[in-house]
Structures are given as C-alpha cells and as structure tokens.
Amino acid sequence: MDVIHLRVVSPPERTDRIVTALAAEPCVLNLAVRRDAIREPAGDLLECDVLAGAADEVLATLRGLEVPRHGSLTADPVGLAVSDHADAVAARLPGPMAQAPLWAGVEARIRADAAYTPSFLLLLVVAGVIGAAGLLTNSQILIVAAMILGPEYGAITGVALGLDRHQRRPIAHGLLALTVGFTLAVLASYAFTLLVRVLDLVPPAFARGIRPVSHLIDTPDFYSVAVALLAGIAGIVALTHTRSSTLIGVFVSVTTIPAAADVGVSLAVGSLDQAGGSLLQLLLNIVILIVAGFATLRAQRALWSRIGRRRSAQLPHPGRDS
C-alpha cells in the first residue's frame, strides 16, 4: 500500500474550507489540524496521509482552494504505513490504482532533472571525452561509462514534458541546452583526439582502421531506431514509477553521447563520412526519444485518468447518496 503524507500550511481564515474538503475525500487518512502552529507567516498546520491512487485528485482539490497561493503544500512518500483502516480503503480501489503514479511528483522529478546549470554542460563535456577515449581504444566499457555519465536524458524528458503540457519555455530551454551541450561534447572529443594525435598516442588498431565500436555508432539502421524508440518508452515508465535501476538501462541503451563523441573523433582523423553518420545517429536518437517520451506521457495520463474515473465511481463519498 503506497501512501503520501501531505503537509499544508493555511491562513486561519481558510483552514475550515480546507479541512472540510479533505474530510470529504475517503482516501484521506489521519487528518490532523494544529491551530496557530506556524509563526512565519502566521497560519495553521494541517497534516494527513493520502492513498497514492487518490493523491493527484486531492492535490488538485487543494490547488483549487488556492493553498499554494495563500499558504504552502508539501508531499512526501511514506516508507511504511500500517493501518487496518487504510488497508480496507485501499481494498476498495480498482486493482491498478494501488500503484497509480503521483503525477505531480513525476513532473517535479522531470523538472528537477531538466536543470541546465554549468554542471550539465561540464558533465556532457566529460562524457564526450570519455566516449572519445572509448572509441579510440575500442573499449566498450568506456562507452558504457560515457552513456551513464551523460545528463542529456533529463533535458530530453524536459522537452517531452513541455510538449505534453503545451509549454514553450521548457521546450525551448531543453532544445537549447541539448544543442549547446552536444556541440561542446563534440568539440571536446575533437580536441582530445587532436591531442592524442599530436602526442602520437593513437592506438595501432584504430590507426589501421579497426574500429568496431565506431562502426556500430556511425551506421544508423532499423535496430538503432527501434532501440531508441523502446528506450524512450521505458525511460518515461521508469520515471513514472521511480525505478532508478531501469533508468540506468535506458542510459546504456541510447546512442547519444557516443554518437557526439564519434562526430568529434571522426572529424579529427578526417573521416567525414563517419562523422556524418554519427551526426545522423545523434539526431535520430534525440528526436525519437523526445517523441516516444511525449507519446508515452500522454498515453499514461489517459490510461490512469480512465482508471481514476472508475475509482471515483466505486468509492463512496461522505455526503453523497448511496
């Protein structure tokens, strides 16, 4: 049983309306009111637990009462909840609603990962250089390390969320961050490869044209498109249900950082055809991940919304005719 703990700070004159609304929701448990508990700004403190399947509806009600405008609202997942009453209420939910995502939390995680600080660009540069080292040495381990280190998936999901919410600002910021970040990653891998050549440290196998890792990256095909599509779906599902281990698999399966690194490496050694193929691979992966992420977000919202309507129809509400 998943439970969300809500903490509401309310001006005294608005508290009774909020308490009435929370008490009318059957999935709200353990409602507590502490008058004049908050000093700055002065207000009342309300706390309650909400079954995860109903949390979005309760949060929407609180927003409708303008709680964020006049007070504040926080929500935290509860690690352990033991209550026969809560179990009885949860048992009346339609089966899937017991695992319903908290969409406000999903969006908060996506927006937090779509923070374009200098560290975002620095991580892309470092990942690009590691990817270049992996390409030059034909080291798949280094390529995987570069994939995991790259922060670009946060920007990709930020753009997907912007499309889902019809918000131009996160779309524009995300695309700009991806453009600048990958340009820097290409330049860093290009400069690193030039340095390796100047120092005469190019591995003999790479110099002889034995580049199996690079060949996999600079030749986009049906399989690379299919993997990017499936990774885009899996990534959003993992974010929706907070499955970090699945997200790591998504990072390893998409060819973004390795493609950017291969563009730089190929340009540095004069392989323009390989650079073009890697650039196409990079663009394909980014576009497919964004489109798949947007479509998966939209589909999941529609599905859970339909299940939520079933929940509202099946649960009795105080004050309604039975």
N, C-alpha and C positions, 0 to 999 in steps of 0.2 A: 504494500500500500504506500503510494507516494503522497507526501503531504508537504504543503508550502506554508511557511509561517509568515504572516503579514504583520507589519508594524505601521500604524497610522498615527500621525500627529495632526490634530484638528483644533481649530479655534473653538472655544467653548460654545459659541452660538450655533455652530454647525454640527456638533457632536451627536445630538439626538437623532438627526436625519441619517447620519452615517450608521449609527447603531441600529436603527430600525431597518435599514437596507441590508445590513449584514445578518441580522437576526432572521430576516425573511428568506435567506438562502440556506437550504437544507444541507449543503456541503460545507458550510462554515461551522467550525467546531471550536470549543474552548474560548468563546468570546469574552474578553476581559476589558474593563473600562477603568482607567485611573484618572480621575479628575485633577486638573491643575498639576499634572506630573511634570510638565515641560515648562522650563523657565524662559528660554530664549530661542525663538519667540514664545510667549506665553501660550499654553494650549493644553489640551487633554491628550492622553496616550491610550490608543486602542490597540489591542493585540488579539490575534485569532489564528487558528490553523484552518487551512482550506485543502480539501482533496484536490490533487493536481488536475484531475479531469475537469474541475469547475473553476480553476484559478483564473483563467482568462476571462470568463464571464464575470467573476467577482471584481477583477481589476477594471473591466470595462464599466461596471456599475460605479466604482469609486471614482473613475475618471469623469463619468457623467455628473457626479456630485462635486466635481472640481476640487477634489482632495489635493492633487499636485499643485494647484494654483494657490490655495489658501493654507495648505499645510505641507505634509510630506508623506511619502509612501515608500516602504522598502519591502522586499520579498526575498526570502531565503529558503532553500530546500531543507527539510528536516531529515537528519540522518536516520533516526529511529523513532517510530510512533507506535505505541502500544495502547490500544483502546478498543474495547468490545463495541462501543457505540460507533466509533469510526469505521470499524470493520463492517458493521451492519449497514451503515450508509453506503459504504463502498460496494457492498454486495449488490445493491440495487442499481448501480451504474451499469450501462451496457458494457459487456466484456472489454472491448478495446479502450474505453475511456479510462480504465485504471492506469493505462500507460500513456495517456494523452500528453503531448508536449505543452509546456508553458511558452506560448508564442512570444510573450513579452520578454522572457528570458532568452529565447532563441535570437530574437532581434538584437538584444543587448550584447550577446556574445559576438554576433557578426559585426556589430558596430565597433566593439572594443578591438576586434582583430583588424578592422579597417582603419587603424590609426596610422597616419603617414608621417611619422616622426623621422628625424635623421637616422635613427637606428634601423628603420625599414629599408632605407637606401643602402646603409652600410652592410646589412645582412645580405642583400642581393648582390652587392659587390663581392663580398667574401665568398658567397656561394658560387658566384661566377668564376672566381679564381680557382676554387677547389674543383669545380667542374672542368675547367681547362686542364688542371693537373691530371684529373682522371682520364681525360681524352688523350693527352699526350702519352700517358703511361699505359693506356688501355686498361685502366683499373675500374672495374665495375663498383668496387667498394667505395671509391671516392665519388663516383657519380651518384650513388645512393645517398652518401653523406651530403652532397650538394643539394639533392632533392629535398631531404628532410630539413636542412638549414634554411632554405629559401622561404621567405614570408609572403610570397605573392598570392597564396590562396586566400589570405584574408582580404586582399584588395578585390580579388575575383568574386568572392561571395558578397562583398560590399556592393559591387556593381549589380550583381544579381538581385540583391535585396532592394536596391534603388529602382530597378526595373519593375519589381513586383509591387512596390509602393508608389510608383509613378513619381519618384523624387529625382529631379535633375541634378541636384547638388552632389549626392553621393556617387551618382553615375559619372559625372564629370571629374570629380576628385579621384575616384578609383582608376579611371582610364588614364588620367594624367600621371598618377603615381606609377602605374604599370609601364607607361611609356618611358618616363624618366628613369625608373628603376632598372628596366631591362636594357635601356641604352647604356647606362653606367656599367651594368654587368657585362655587356658586350665589349665596351671599351676596356674594362679591367682585364678580361680574358685575352683581349688583343694585346694589351701592353705586357701582360705576363708572358705570353707566347714569344713576343719580340725579345723580352729579356732572356728567356731560355735560349733563343737562337743566338743572341749576342754572346752569351756565356758558353755557347757550344755544348749545351746540355740536352739537346733534343734526343730522346731515346732512339736507338738504332732501328727498332721495329717501326716506329712512327715515321722515321725518315725514309724508310724503304716503302712506305705506302701501306703497311699492315695496320689498318685502323678499324678493327671490327666494331668497337664501341661507337666511333664516329659514324660509321656506315649505317648503323641502326637508327641514328638520330637524324641524319640528313636525307633520308629517303622515306618521307611520309607516305603511308599507304592505308588500305582499308583497316588494318589492325590498329594502327595508331589512332585513327578516328574513333573506332569502336571503344578502345580503352579509355580515351578522353571522355567520351560520352558516358560510359559506365562510371568512371571516376567522378564526374560531375554529379551524377545522381547519388552515388554512395556518400560523397562528401556532405551534401545537404542533409541526407538522412542521419549521418553521424552527428552533425551539428544539432539537428533537431532533438536527438535523444542523448546528447552529451556522451558520445562514445569516442573517447580520445584515441584508443587503440586503432579503431577503424580509420580515423583521420590520418594517422601515420601511414597506413597502407595507401591512402589516396595520394599523399605527398610523393610516395615512392613510385606510383604508377603513372604519373603525368610527366610529360616531357616538355617542361618549360625552361627551368634553369639549365639543364644540359643542352637544350637547343640554343639558348642565348650564348652559352659558353662556346658551343661549336661554331657559331657565327664568327665570334672573335678569333678563335683559333684558326679557322679556315681562311679568314681574311689575312691573318698574319703570315700564313705559309703560302698565300697566293692561290688557294683553291676556291675560286669564285663560285663554281657550280655547287660545291658542298655548302658554302655559306648561304647561297640562295635556297637550297633545300632545307637547311636548318631554320632559316628565317620563316619559310612556309610552315614548317613543323611548329614553330613557336606560335605563330599567328593562329594556326588551326586549333592548337590546344587551348589558347586563351579564349577564342570565340566559342568553341564547343563547351568549355567549362562554364562560361557565363550563361549561355543559352540553356544548357542542361540544368544548371543551378536554378535559374529563374523558373523553368518549367516544373522542376521538382518542388520548389517552394509553393508555386501556385497550385499544383495538384494536391500537395499535402494539406494546404489550408482548406481546399474544397472538401477533401475527404473528412478531415476532422470536424469541419463545420457541420457536415451532414450528420456525423455521429453525435455531435453536441446537441443538435436539434432533437435527436432521439432521446438523449439524456434528459433534456428539459421536459419532454412529453411523458417520460416514465417516472420521474421523481415528483412526489407530492410537494407542494409549496404551501407554507402556512398562509392562511387567509384565502386560499383558492377552494372552490367547491370540489369535493372529491367525487 
